[in-house]
Amino acid sequence: MEIWERIKTKTSYRVNYDTQELITLAAKAVKDLPEIKAPSIRSTKIGITMTDEGVDTMYVGEKVESYGGYSWKIPDVLGYIQSKTELTRSTLLEILEKSGRMSDILINPQLFLDLATQAIQRSLYDLMIDGIKYQKIGDAEYEMKLFEAQELEVYLNDFTFKLSDPSKTIYEEFIPLDSGVESRFAKDCESSEQVKFYFKLPNWFKIPTPIGNYNPDWALVFEGDAKIYFVAETKDTGTPTVDLSKLSKDEQLKIKCGKAHFGEFKEIAYKVVSKIGQIIE
């Protein structure tokens, strides 16, 4: 497959970010956290009536007991966040001090630690991915033979696409899919005169990113005035074109990584689309 020859090389990445910029962004993210409230226990009282016909229950009432005046044992704050982010203790201390929220640890230690860690991680990932650079790894390649094994294991679901014309793809009868937008895209690829070849990228085609592996959706060969090789990510945001702001933060960041990865493959165009017509827009 000519398109496979153009995308089969594996890559690694490196990131570069300014620590002071991270401290500024992360401190603001922690500062903007919602109010940290003391732990509480809600108890509900239920009445039970036993009769010859069985057991009946009814709501009696409930109460909430707050632990606002409780003196909590404070854990190793910097050690906890460091284990999740791999940032230095000095960087974390500066972030927390600049946030002005250090005293919240006394109200609800675990809640504050979890929310602060998430805020710092989001800021870190944003900076890392904004400055991410990919490079090809010598002779390291995704193995074509793995397609053969996957072809034997197609599990049918509501979105599986049944082929009418298998000559344009690697699959013989069914394409395993996960969503309605993917199923519609496969149908349009099959019927399009300009799409000469297409296939769903297998789940083992994974691009490394700081937030976990990214598995793009499609590879296709498009032939209009010229032959163009595309890798496409299909998303449905309920808008005429894909609105990236409506995707989850992780999806947005992985798409950024996808663009950076395929930017190293000069003959490949990477697109985020909801339908085949957007490929050449």
Long-range contacts (C-beta under 8 A, 24 or more apart in sequence): 1-144, 1-170, 1-197, 2-221, 2-229, 3-197, 3-219, 3-220, 3-221, 3-229, 4-144, 4-219, 6-229, 6-265, 6-267, 6-268, 7-219, 7-229, 7-231, 7-262, 7-265, 7-268, 8-141, 8-142, 8-144, 9-136, 9-137, 9-140, 9-141, 9-265, 10-136, 10-137, 10-140, 10-141, 10-142, 11-134, 11-135, 11-136, 11-137, 11-207, 11-208, 11-261, 11-264, 12-134, 12-135, 12-137, 12-208, 13-132, 13-133, 13-134, 13-135, 13-208, 13-209, 13-210, 13-257, 13-260, 13-261, 14-132, 14-133, 14-135, 15-128, 15-129, 15-131, 15-132, 15-133, 15-210, 16-131, 16-133, 17-124, 17-127, 17-128, 17-130, 17-131, 18-127, 19-91, 21-127, 22-87, 22-91, 22-95, 22-123, 22-124, 22-127, 23-91, 23-94, 23-95, 23-98, 24-98, 25-123, 25-126, 25-127, 26-95, 26-99, 26-119, 26-120, 26-123, 26-124, 27-94, 27-95, 27-96, 27-98, 27-99, 28-99, 29-119, 29-120, 29-122, 29-123, 30-95, 30-96, 30-99, 30-101, 30-116, 30-119, 30-120, 31-98, 31-99, 31-100, 31-101, 32-119, 33-101, 33-104, 33-115, 33-116, 33-119, 34-115, 36-101, 36-104, 36-107, 36-108, 36-111, 36-112, 36-115, 37-107, 37-108, 37-111, 38-66, 38-67, 38-68, 38-70, 38-107, 38-108, 39-66, 39-67, 39-70, 39-108, 39-111, 40-64, 40-65, 40-66, 40-67, 41-65, 41-67, 68-107, 72-106, 72-108, 72-109, 73-109, 74-105, 74-106, 74-109, 75-109, 75-113, 77-105, 77-113, 80-113, 80-117, 81-113, 81-116, 81-117, 81-120, 84-117, 84-121, 85-117, 85-120, 85-121, 85-124, 87-120, 87-124, 92-120, 95-120, 122-249, 125-210, 125-211, 125-253, 126-253, 128-210, 129-209, 129-210, 129-211, 129-253, 129-256, 129-257, 129-260, 130-256, 132-209, 132-210, 132-256, 132-257, 132-260, 133-260, 134-257, 134-260, 134-261, 134-263, 134-264, 135-264, 136-264, 142-204, 142-205, 146-202, 146-204, 147-202, 150-202, 150-203, 150-204, 159-183, 161-186, 161-187, 163-190, 164-190, 165-190, 168-195, 168-196, 168-197, 168-198, 169-197, 169-198, 169-199, 170-199, 171-199, 175-199, 175-200, 176-200, 179-234, 179-236, 180-236, 181-234, 181-235, 181-236, 181-274, 182-217, 182-234, 184-275, 185-217, 185-218, 185-232, 185-234, 185-273, 185-275, 185-276, 188-275, 188-276, 188-277, 189-218, 189-220, 189-276, 192-276, 194-222, 194-223, 194-224, 195-220, 195-221, 195-222, 195-276, 196-221, 196-222, 196-223, 196-227, 197-221, 201-231, 207-257, 207-258, 207-261, 209-253, 209-254, 209-257, 210-253, 210-257, 211-250, 211-253, 211-254, 212-250, 212-254, 214-254, 214-257, 214-258, 214-261, 216-258, 216-270, 220-279, 222-279, 222-280, 224-280, 228-269, 228-280, 229-267, 229-268, 229-269, 230-268, 230-269, 230-270, 230-271, 230-279, 231-258, 231-262, 231-268, 231-269, 231-270, 231-271, 232-270, 232-271, 232-272, 232-273, 232-279, 233-258, 233-270, 233-271, 233-272, 233-273, 234-272, 234-273, 234-274, 235-272, 235-273, 235-274, 236-274, 237-274, 241-273, 241-274, 241-278, 241-281, 242-272, 242-273, 242-274, 242-278, 244-272
